[in-house]
Amino acid sequence: MPSYKVIYFDFTGRAEPIRWLFSYGNIPFTDQRVSREEWVKLKPTTPFGQLPVLEIDGEPAAQSNALCRYVANLVGLDGKDAKENLAINQIVDAAEDLQKGVIEMFFCKDEDKKKELKAKFVSSSEVLLKNFDDRAGKNGGYLALNRLTWADIIVVLNYESWVNSVDQDVFKPYPNLQKVKKNVLSQDGIRNWIKTRPENKMKPKYDIKQDL
Ligand SMILES: N[C@@H](CCC(=O)N[C@@H](CS)C(=O)NCC(=O)O)C(=O)O
């Protein structure tokens, strides 16, 4: 088996889905977390000047979604053909649209603008989560294809930051999304990763560990 090294900063962010996917498949990987000082030196050596980077036998690759697709393929959580991958990718991209709002809110320093962004997030999350809930209702508690895919992992992982952004359980009104969450959190490799992962330095109020 090749050796895998996930290089990122010391928090969950864009590396966490890659860590969950490796953990799901019980594939060993080195979880290298770099400080801001180390990053200054490392940046010019990375493929796109950003993290995460995944080293495969020492060969660096980047772009988190491409890396997730690669690892999902290794662990059997991608689609088996183009049509199945389309079903998965559209969920991932829709979730990312919502996640962009969270990131914008996180970095916003102006309190009024932050409130505005929060209201925008709440209204778009209601529309999207209802849509996701309907899909999960038709797919036996999964977002696509009637089985666990990396789309479920992305959405459940983002759930943690969505809850923290609005300080409420955003899946509460959606019984099928609660099933998706249960299905993801019942995977041994993922449970084990969440139980043993390094403490989140951002110290969010809600940590998905509480729901294991
Ligand atoms: N499209 C890239 C975005 C990567 C990205 O924005 N990385 C940030 C951390 S989340 C980063 O490396 N920031 C430090 C920098 O740009 O110097 C991906 O999905 O991997």
The ligand as an ORCA input file, in Angstrom:
! r2SCAN-3c Opt
* xyz 0 1
  N      -9.583     25.173     -3.418
  C      -8.631     24.839     -2.370
  C      -8.658     25.940     -1.322
  C      -7.567     25.709     -0.298
  C      -7.520     26.800      0.738
  O      -8.263     27.819      0.701
  N      -6.626     26.594      1.692
  C      -6.413     27.542      2.770
  C      -6.759     26.895      4.105
  S      -8.424     26.344      4.165
  C      -4.936     27.908      2.786
  O      -4.094     27.137      2.412
  N      -4.650     29.119      3.293
  C      -3.305     29.585      3.466
  C      -2.784     30.355      2.298
  O      -3.519     30.535      1.277
  O      -1.641     30.819      2.382
  C      -9.004     23.484     -1.750
  O     -10.186     23.146     -1.710
  O      -8.075     22.769     -1.341
*
